[in-house]
Amino acid sequence: MTPTQAVRHLRAANAIALRALADGRHPFGALLVGPDDETVLLEQGNVDSINHAEAVLAREAAHRFDARTLWRCTLVITVEPCAMCAGTLYWAHIGRLVYGLEESALLAMTGAHPENPTLALPCRELFARGQKAIEVIGPVAEVAPEIGALHRDFWSAR
């Protein structure tokens, strides 16, 4: 995936996060991009504090597509996945992850907010303990401020 494609897909994921926000949910968005790095196969906004956008999407992707196909796909998400979501991506056999904003940056914005109790476990560290070489691209500096602004506004109002 080229940097231009990554930025375009991250902006699309942030638009999904904005729709989740409009539906009264936390502003997280995810999409699954096919092996051609262009075709969007699935998209998902956040559902609730247990059903994060990327975990719901990864589970649905695992039902719809075989592991060989998913290994060539990319999960694009607005914020670095938590340990639960990174594990779901791992078990779904999705081969690449692109994210815009680091989870540690989100924590800096939310503090100890009871609706967002982050885990200090970067996804790269979790993947390094597995048996699959999942490619990770992120944070993407070009879109991190856009994603961060959506979260800053949301969490400061909670």
C-alpha positions in Angstrom: 0.0 0.0 0.0 1.4 3.3 -1.0 1.5 6.3 1.4 -1.1 8.1 -0.7 -3.4 5.1 -0.6 -2.9 4.8 3.2 -3.9 8.4 3.7 -6.9 8.1 1.5 -8.2 5.0 3.3 -7.5 6.5 6.7 -9.6 9.6 5.8 -12.4 7.2 4.7 -12.1 5.4 8.1 -12.3 8.7 9.9 -15.5 9.5 8.0 -16.8 6.2 9.3 -15.8 7.2 12.8 -17.7 10.5 12.3 -20.8 8.5 11.3 -20.4 6.3 14.4 -20.3 9.5 16.5 -23.4 10.8 14.8 -25.1 7.5 15.8 -24.1 8.2 19.5 -21.1 5.8 19.5 -17.4 6.3 20.2 -15.7 7.8 17.1 -13.7 4.9 15.8 -13.8 3.6 12.2 -12.3 0.7 10.3 -12.3 -0.7 6.8 -10.9 -3.7 5.1 -9.1 -3.1 1.9 -8.6 -5.9 -0.6 -5.4 -7.3 -2.0 -5.3 -4.6 -4.7 -4.9 -1.9 -2.0 -7.8 -0.1 -3.5 -11.1 -2.0 -3.2 -12.9 -1.5 0.1 -14.4 -4.9 1.0 -16.0 -4.0 4.4 -16.4 -1.0 6.7 -17.4 -0.7 10.3 -17.9 2.0 12.9 -17.6 1.4 16.6 -20.5 -0.4 18.2 -19.8 -0.3 21.9 -17.0 -0.7 24.5 -16.8 -4.4 23.8 -17.5 -4.5 20.1 -14.8 -2.2 18.7 -15.0 -1.3 15.0 -11.9 -3.2 14.0 -12.8 -6.4 16.0 -16.3 -6.5 14.6 -14.9 -6.0 11.1 -12.2 -8.7 11.5 -14.7 -11.2 12.8 -17.1 -10.5 9.8 -14.1 -10.7 7.4 -13.1 -14.1 8.8 -16.7 -15.3 8.1 -16.8 -14.0 4.6 -13.3 -14.6 3.2 -10.7 -17.4 3.4 -7.4 -17.0 5.3 -5.4 -16.9 2.1 -7.4 -13.9 0.9 -7.3 -12.1 4.2 -3.6 -12.4 4.5 -3.3 -10.2 1.4 -5.8 -7.6 2.8 -5.3 -4.5 4.9 -7.2 -3.5 8.0 -7.3 0.3 8.1 -8.3 1.9 11.4 -8.3 5.3 12.8 -6.6 4.5 16.1 -4.0 1.8 16.9 -5.8 -1.3 18.0 -6.1 -2.3 21.6 -4.8 -5.7 22.7 -8.3 -7.3 22.2 -8.6 -5.9 18.6 -5.0 -6.7 17.7 -5.6 -10.3 18.8 -8.8 -10.5 16.7 -6.9 -9.2 13.7 -4.2 -11.8 14.3 -6.7 -14.7 14.6 -8.6 -13.5 11.5 -5.4 -13.8 9.5 -5.4 -10.2 8.2 -1.8 -9.6 7.0 -1.5 -5.8 7.2 -2.6 -3.1 9.5 -2.6 0.7 8.9 -3.6 3.1 11.6 -3.6 6.8 12.0 -3.2 7.7 15.7 -1.2 5.8 18.4 -3.2 4.4 21.3 -0.8 6.3 23.6 -1.8 9.6 22.0 -5.4 8.7 22.6 -4.7 8.0 26.2 -3.1 11.4 26.5 -6.3 12.9 25.3 -8.7 10.8 27.4 -6.7 10.3 30.6 -8.3 7.7 32.9 -11.7 8.0 31.2 -14.0 5.1 32.4 -15.3 4.7 28.8 -11.8 4.3 27.4 -9.5 2.3 29.7 -6.6 1.9 27.3 -4.0 -0.8 27.7 -0.3 0.1 27.5 0.4 -2.6 25.0 1.4 -1.4 21.5 0.1 -3.7 18.7 3.6 -4.2 17.4 4.6 -5.7 20.7 1.6 -8.0 20.7 2.2 -9.1 17.1 5.9 -9.7 17.9 4.9 -12.5 20.3 2.9 -14.3 17.7 3.8 -16.6 14.8 2.7 -14.4 11.9 4.6 -11.5 10.5 1.8 -8.9 10.4 2.9 -5.7 8.6 2.1 -2.6 10.6 2.0 0.9 9.1 1.4 3.7 11.6 0.9 6.1 13.1 0.5 8.1 9.9 1.5 11.6 10.7 -0.4 13.2 7.8 -3.8 12.2 9.2 -3.1 11.9 12.9 -4.1 15.5 13.6 -7.5 15.0 11.9 -8.2 11.8 13.8 -7.0 13.4 17.0 -9.2 16.4 16.6 -12.3 14.2 16.4 -11.3 12.4 19.6 -10.2 15.5 21.4 -13.6 17.1 20.8 -15.5 13.9 21.7 -13.7 13.0 24.9 -13.5 16.5 26.3 -17.3 16.7 26.1 -17.9 13.4 28.0 
